[in-house]
Amino acid sequence: MGFLMRLGSVLLRKLEHAVDWFIPADMAAGEESAKQARIFLISHLCGPFIGNVVPGAIFIFDPVRDYRVAVLAASITGFWAFPFVLRAFGRYNLLALLSVQNLIFCIFWSCYFYGGVSSPTLPWVLTIPLLAFFYLGQAARLRLVVLALFAVNSAVFGGLYYFGHSPPLTMPLASLQGLGIVSTAAAALYVAMMALYHAKILASGVEMETEMRRHLATAEELRLATAEAERAGAAKAEFLAKMSHELRTPLNAVIGYSQILLEDAADEGDAAAAVDLERIHASGHHLLRLINNVLDLSKIDAGKMELCVEQILVDDLLESTVASFRAAAEAAGNELILKRDSEIGTISCDALRLQQAVSQVVDNAIKFTKGGCVTVSFGRATAARGDGVFVEVRDTGIGIDMRNLPDLFESFTVAADASESKYGGTGLGLALSWRICKLLGGHITVTSEIGVGSCFRMWFPSLTLASYQPVQSAEATMPSAGGAPALQAAAA
């Protein structure tokens, strides 16, 4: 049984594929018209096999085999021409009406010569309204045309039968009963076939509609979840931005008083207390930097970061920025080298944010390099978006795995867990640097190799207040998981 069901399913799919070949492109484009065309084609491809059973039975039961049975068989076989005509010329409605007319002719022809109004082939009349419904759908005007065709043919049949020459019945009564059984069975099989296929089409439509509704419901849920996430993110960013003063004030007090106590301990020669106070003071500064980073990130994400665009001397700014890290580099056993490829002069930019973006990258390079070399190069560069400044930070540190490059500028992302535990870090520095670069209208790229080192290259344009357009949400253009090759290509 299972094999037969699978075989039937395969044959049905092949039949549907063959049916679709006959459907014109304009009908295939519409869902309702495609359904009507499929029913029409199934009827004309399979119907003649069932319909020709009737002339076959007449040929067997009737001792007189003449033109009457030949005309009936030819008319039924002629249904096979309709699919090819439909594919070649279209004109579906006209073909549907001609097909119904041909069916009416076949029925009344067999009735006229084989029993009249008591003919065993008369039950086929019931298929006419059924086919009108299947073929023409909701087209009321075409249904009226079908009724008119049936009325005209009925009038012609009735006039010939009652008032004209009634042909003699040559088939014995027992054979006529046998023909009735065959004809009724064939009509029932044909109606069942059409009804089952129509039910299958309706079931497919209901299933498709159910699936579409499920997808629409899922899309609505996703939309609501996205809106809720956006509201939560905006609320978080707004909260952090408003908490700036409340968070910084107590930390400034801790840093200030620890500085006073540290100076007093130094004056009194209390070395042990001075060591502890130095740790408190350094930790306070570290915590303040972390809070500032978090607040700056939240401001950028909330679109509330304001820039102060002015003319700045880039050479002096970058030299002082790199010099501020010299002590940290020496403490890590690193050599910090500054190279200026060309005289930059002045550009229009936000000095504080440019310095902040560069500082995060330099700090990251020093943190992940021990006993090596960190080289900072800068100079004037021209890109597709105009004149600007490039800053390149190259180190000989641990390097970054290629698989981690696409996620490198995500918030709270460190290259590897082992690196986080060994070297420290929260993963905020590079994320903040990337966002500031985007905010300033520039970009940052990176290339790296494990055990060899990394190279970060930043480009900042010369801004004007007229051309400056702040980035409301840096997340919108964050490099994706497949972005590593593009990062390398841009940095090359």
C-alpha positions in Angstrom: 0.0 0.0 0.0 2.8 2.4 0.9 4.5 1.7 -2.4 1.3 2.4 -4.4 0.8 5.7 -2.5 4.4 6.8 -3.2 4.0 5.7 -6.9 0.7 7.7 -7.1 2.4 10.7 -5.6 5.2 10.6 -8.1 2.9 10.1 -11.1 0.7 13.0 -9.8 3.8 15.3 -9.6 4.8 14.4 -13.1 1.3 15.0 -14.4 1.2 18.4 -12.7 4.5 19.3 -14.3 3.2 18.3 -17.7 0.0 20.3 -17.1 2.0 23.4 -16.2 3.8 23.2 -19.5 0.5 24.0 -21.3 -0.4 27.0 -19.2 0.2 30.4 -21.0 2.5 32.8 -19.2 -0.2 35.4 -18.6 -2.4 32.8 -16.9 0.4 31.3 -14.9 1.1 34.8 -13.4 -2.3 34.9 -11.7 -3.1 32.5 -8.9 -6.8 32.1 -9.7 -6.3 31.9 -13.5 -3.6 29.3 -13.0 -6.0 27.2 -10.9 -8.7 27.3 -13.6 -6.2 26.5 -16.3 -4.9 23.4 -14.4 -8.4 22.0 -13.9 -9.2 22.7 -17.6 -6.0 20.9 -18.7 -6.5 17.9 -16.3 -10.0 17.5 -17.6 -8.9 17.5 -21.3 -5.7 15.4 -20.7 -7.4 12.7 -18.7 -11.1 13.0 -19.6 -10.8 11.4 -23.1 -9.4 8.2 -21.6 -12.6 8.0 -19.5 -15.0 9.3 -22.1 -13.9 7.0 -24.9 -15.1 4.1 -22.7 -18.6 4.9 -23.9 -18.0 4.6 -27.7 -15.9 1.6 -26.9 -18.9 0.0 -25.1 -21.2 1.0 -28.0 -18.8 -0.6 -30.4 -19.0 -3.9 -28.4 -22.7 -3.9 -27.6 -24.2 -2.5 -30.8 -24.2 -5.0 -33.7 -24.5 -2.1 -36.2 -21.1 -0.3 -36.2 -21.3 2.7 -38.5 -20.5 6.4 -38.6 -22.4 7.2 -35.4 -19.9 5.6 -33.1 -17.0 7.0 -35.1 -18.3 10.6 -34.9 -18.8 10.1 -31.1 -15.2 8.7 -30.6 -13.7 11.5 -32.8 -15.5 14.2 -30.8 -14.3 12.8 -27.5 -10.8 12.3 -28.7 -10.9 15.9 -30.0 -10.7 17.1 -26.4 -6.9 16.3 -26.5 -6.4 19.1 -29.0 -7.5 21.8 -26.6 -4.4 21.9 -24.4 -2.1 22.4 -27.4 -4.4 25.2 -28.8 -4.3 26.8 -25.4 -0.5 26.8 -25.2 -0.2 28.1 -28.8 -2.9 30.8 -28.9 -4.2 31.4 -25.4 -7.9 32.6 -25.5 -8.9 30.5 -22.5 -12.5 31.7 -22.2 -13.2 31.0 -25.8 -11.7 27.5 -25.6 -13.6 26.8 -22.4 -16.9 27.6 -24.1 -16.0 25.6 -27.2 -15.1 22.6 -24.9 -18.4 22.8 -23.2 -20.2 23.0 -26.6 -18.2 19.9 -27.7 -19.3 18.0 -24.6 -22.9 19.0 -25.1 -22.7 17.8 -28.7 -21.2 14.4 -27.6 -23.9 13.9 -25.0 -26.9 14.8 -27.3 -25.3 12.9 -30.2 -25.1 9.7 -28.2 -28.6 10.2 -26.7 -30.2 10.9 -30.1 -28.9 7.7 -31.7 -28.9 5.4 -28.6 -32.2 5.7 -26.7 -33.3 9.3 -27.0 -34.5 10.8 -23.7 -34.1 7.4 -22.1 -30.6 7.0 -23.3 -28.1 5.5 -20.8 -25.6 8.3 -21.7 -27.9 11.0 -20.6 -26.4 11.2 -17.0 -23.4 12.9 -18.6 -25.6 16.0 -18.8 -24.8 16.5 -15.1 -21.2 17.2 -15.9 -22.1 20.4 -17.9 -22.8 22.7 -14.9 -19.9 21.1 -13.0 -17.5 21.9 -15.8 -18.9 25.4 -16.2 -18.1 26.0 -12.5 -14.6 24.5 -12.7 -13.6 26.2 -16.0 -15.1 29.6 -15.6 -15.0 30.2 -11.8 -16.9 33.3 -10.7 -17.5 34.7 -14.3 -21.3 35.0 -14.1 -21.6 36.3 -17.7 -19.8 33.3 -19.1 -21.9 31.0 -17.0 -25.0 32.5 -18.7 -23.4 31.8 -22.1 -23.0 28.1 -21.0 -26.7 28.0 -20.0 -27.6 29.6 -23.4 -25.6 27.0 -25.2 -27.2 24.2 -23.3 -30.7 25.6 -24.0 -30.1 26.0 -27.7 -28.7 22.4 -28.0 -31.5 21.0 -25.9 -34.0 22.8 -28.2 -32.3 21.3 -31.3 -32.2 17.9 -29.8 -35.9 18.0 -28.7 -37.0 19.3 -32.0 -35.2 16.6 -34.0 -36.4 13.9 -31.6 -40.0 14.8 -31.3 -40.8 16.5 -34.5 -38.2 15.2 -36.9 -36.9 11.8 -37.9 -36.2 9.5 -34.9 -33.5 7.0 -35.9 -34.3 3.3 -35.0 -32.6 1.7 -32.0 -30.4 -1.1 -33.2 -29.0 -2.1 -29.9 -30.7 -4.9 -27.9 -32.3 -4.0 -24.6 -29.8 -6.1 -22.6 -26.9 -4.4 -24.4 -28.5 -1.1 -23.7 -28.5 -1.9 -20.0 -24.9 -2.9 -20.2 -24.1 0.5 -21.9 -26.0 2.2 -19.1 -23.8 0.6 -16.5 -20.6 1.5 -18.3 -21.7 5.0 -19.1 -22.8 5.7 -15.5 -19.6 4.3 -14.1 -17.5 6.4 -16.5 -19.5 9.6 -15.7 -19.1 8.9 -11.9 -15.4 8.3 -12.3 -15.0 11.5 -14.4 -16.9 13.6 -11.8 -15.0 12.0 -8.9 -11.6 12.8 -10.7 -12.5 16.4 -11.2 -13.9 16.8 -7.7 -10.8 15.3 -6.1 -8.5 17.4 -8.1 -10.5 20.5 -7.3 -10.4 19.6 -3.6 -6.7 19.1 -3.8 -6.3 22.6 -5.3 -8.5 24.1 -2.6 -6.5 22.3 0.1 -3.2 23.6 -1.4 -4.7 27.1 -1.4 -5.8 26.8 2.3 -2.4 25.4 3.2 -0.7 28.3 1.4 -3.0 30.8 3.1 -2.3 29.3 6.5 1.4 29.3 5.9 1.2 33.0 4.7 -0.7 33.9 7.8 1.8 32.2 10.0 4.6 34.1 8.3 2.8 37.3 8.7 2.3 36.6 12.4 6.0 35.7 12.8 6.9 38.9 10.9 4.7 40.9 13.2 6.2 39.3 16.3 9.7 40.1 15.0 8.7 43.7 14.3 7.3 44.1 17.8 10.4 42.4 19.3 12.7 44.7 17.2 10.7 47.8 18.3 10.9 46.6 21.9 14.7 46.0 21.6 15.1 49.4 20.0 13.2 51.1 22.8 15.2 49.2 25.5 18.4 50.1 23.8 17.4 53.8 23.5 16.3 53.8 27.1 19.6 52.3 28.2 21.7 54.7 26.2 19.6 57.7 27.4 20.0 56.5 31.0 23.7 56.1 30.7 24.0 59.5 29.0 22.0 61.2 31.8 24.0 59.4 34.5 27.3 60.9 33.2 27.5 63.6 36.0 26.3 61.2 38.8 28.9 58.6 37.9 31.8 60.9 37.4 31.4 63.1 40.5 32.1 60.4 43.2 35.0 59.0 41.1 36.6 62.4 40.8 36.3 62.7 44.6 38.1 59.3 45.0 40.8 60.3 42.6 41.3 63.8 44.1 41.4 62.6 47.7 43.7 59.7 46.9 46.0 62.2 45.2 46.1 64.3 48.3 46.7 61.3 50.6 49.4 60.1 48.2 51.2 63.5 48.4 50.9 63.4 52.2 52.3 59.9 52.4 55.2 61.0 50.2 55.9 64.0 52.4 55.9 61.8 55.6 58.0 59.1 54.0 55.3 56.4 54.4 56.3 54.1 51.6 53.9 51.3 52.4 50.9 53.6 52.5 52.1 55.3 49.3 52.1 52.0 47.4 48.5 51.3 48.5 47.4 54.8 47.7 49.1 54.7 44.3 47.0 51.6 43.5 43.8 53.3 44.6 44.7 56.3 42.5 45.5 54.3 39.4 42.4 52.1 39.8 40.3 55.3 40.1 41.7 56.6 36.9 41.2 53.2 35.2 37.6 53.1 36.3 37.0 56.6 35.2 38.3 55.8 31.7 36.0 52.7 31.6 33.0 54.8 32.6 33.9 57.5 30.1 34.1 54.9 27.3 30.7 53.4 28.2 29.1 56.8 28.3 30.7 57.8 25.0 29.5 54.6 23.4 26.0 55.1 24.7 25.9 58.7 23.4 27.0 57.7 19.9 24.5 54.8 19.8 21.8 57.2 21.0 22.8 59.8 18.4 23.5 62.4 21.1 27.3 62.8 20.7 28.0 66.4 19.7 31.2 67.3 17.8 33.2 70.5 18.1 34.5 71.0 14.6 37.4 73.5 14.5 40.8 74.1 12.9 43.4 72.0 14.6 47.1 71.4 14.2 47.2 67.7 13.6 51.0 67.3 13.9 51.1 68.7 17.4 48.0 66.9 18.4 49.2 63.4 17.3 52.7 63.9 18.7 51.4 64.8 22.1 48.9 61.9 22.0 51.7 59.4 21.3 54.0 61.0 23.8 51.4 60.4 26.6 51.7 56.6 26.0 55.5 56.5 26.2 55.7 55.7 29.9 53.1 52.8 29.5 55.0 51.4 26.5 58.3 51.4 28.4 56.6 49.8 31.4 55.6 46.9 29.1 59.1 46.7 27.6 58.1 48.1 24.3 59.7 50.6 22.0 57.3 53.3 20.9 58.2 54.9 17.5 56.6 57.9 15.9 56.9 58.5 12.2 55.5 61.4 10.3 55.3 60.7 6.5 54.4 64.2 5.6 53.6 67.6 7.1 49.8 67.7 7.7 49.2 71.2 9.0 45.6 72.1 9.9 42.4 70.4 9.2 38.8 70.9 10.3 38.0 68.2 12.9 37.0 67.6 16.5 40.4 67.5 18.3 39.2 65.6 21.4 37.4 62.9 19.4 40.3 62.4 17.0 42.7 62.1 19.9 40.3 59.7 21.6 40.0 57.4 18.6 43.8 57.3 18.1 44.5 56.8 21.8 42.2 53.7 22.0 44.1 52.0 19.2 47.6 52.9 20.6 46.6 51.7 24.0 45.3 48.4 22.6 48.6 47.9 20.7 50.7 48.5 23.8 48.5 46.3 25.9 48.9 43.3 23.6 52.6 43.7 22.9 55.3 42.7 25.4 58.9 43.4 24.8 58.3 44.4 21.2 57.7 47.5 19.1 54.7 49.8 18.5 55.0 52.1 15.5 52.7 55.0 14.9 52.8 56.7 11.5 50.7 59.5 10.2 50.4 61.9 7.3 48.1 63.6 4.8 46.1 61.3 2.6 43.4 61.7 -0.1 40.5 59.3 -0.3 37.4 59.1 -2.5 35.5 61.3 0.0 38.1 64.1 0.0 41.3 65.3 1.7 42.2 64.0 5.2 44.7 62.4 7.6 45.8 58.8 7.9 47.1 57.3 11.2 48.7 53.8 11.1 49.4 51.9 14.3 51.6 48.8 13.8 52.7 46.4 16.6 54.6 43.2 17.0 52.2 41.7 19.5 50.3 38.5 19.7 48.2 39.2 16.6 44.5 38.4 15.9 43.0 35.3 14.5 41.4 35.8 11.0 38.2 34.4 12.4 38.0 37.1 15.0 38.5 40.1 12.7 34.9 40.6 11.6 33.8 40.9 15.3 36.8 42.9 16.5 34.9 46.2 16.6 31.9 44.9 18.5 31.3 46.1 22.0 32.8 44.0 24.8 34.7 41.8 22.3 38.3 40.7 23.0 40.3 38.8 20.4 40.3 35.7 22.6 39.3 34.7 26.1 42.9 33.8 26.9 44.0 37.2 25.9 41.5 38.8 28.1 42.6 37.0 31.2 46.3 37.5 30.4 46.4 41.0 29.2 43.2 42.5 30.6 40.6 44.5 28.8 36.9 44.9 28.3 36.7 45.1 24.6 35.4 48.7 24.7 38.4 50.5 23.3 38.3 49.4 19.6 34.5 49.5 19.5 34.7 53.1 20.7 37.5 53.9 18.2 35.5 52.4 15.3 32.4 54.4 16.2 34.3 57.7 16.6 35.9 57.1 13.2 32.5 56.6 11.7 31.1 59.6 13.6 33.9 61.8 12.2 33.2 60.5 8.6 36.3 58.3 8.4 37.0 54.6 8.7 39.3 52.1 10.3 40.7 48.9 8.9 42.9 46.1 10.3 45.2 43.4 9.1 46.8 40.9 11.5 48.6 37.6 11.8 48.9 35.4 14.8 52.4 35.7 16.4 53.5 38.5 14.0 51.4 41.5 15.0 48.6 43.7 13.8 48.2 46.9 11.8 45.3 49.3 12.3 44.9 52.1 9.7 42.6 55.0 10.4 41.5 57.8 8.0 39.9 61.0 9.1 38.5 63.6 6.6 38.7 67.3 6.9 35.2 68.2 8.1 33.1 71.3 7.5 30.0 72.2 9.4 28.0 72.2 6.1 29.2 68.7 5.1 29.2 67.1 8.5 26.4 64.5 9.0 26.7 62.6 12.3 26.1 58.9 12.3 23.0 58.2 14.4 23.7 54.5 14.9 27.1 53.0 14.3 25.6 49.5 14.5 24.0 49.9 11.1 27.3 49.5 9.3 29.2 47.2 11.6 31.4 44.8 9.7 29.6 41.4 9.3 30.9 37.9 9.9 32.1 37.8 6.3 33.9 41.1 6.4 37.5 40.1 7.1 38.6 40.0 3.5 37.1 43.4 2.9 38.9 44.8 5.9 42.2 43.5 4.7 41.6 44.7 1.2 40.8 48.2 2.5 43.9 48.3 4.6 46.2 47.1 1.9 
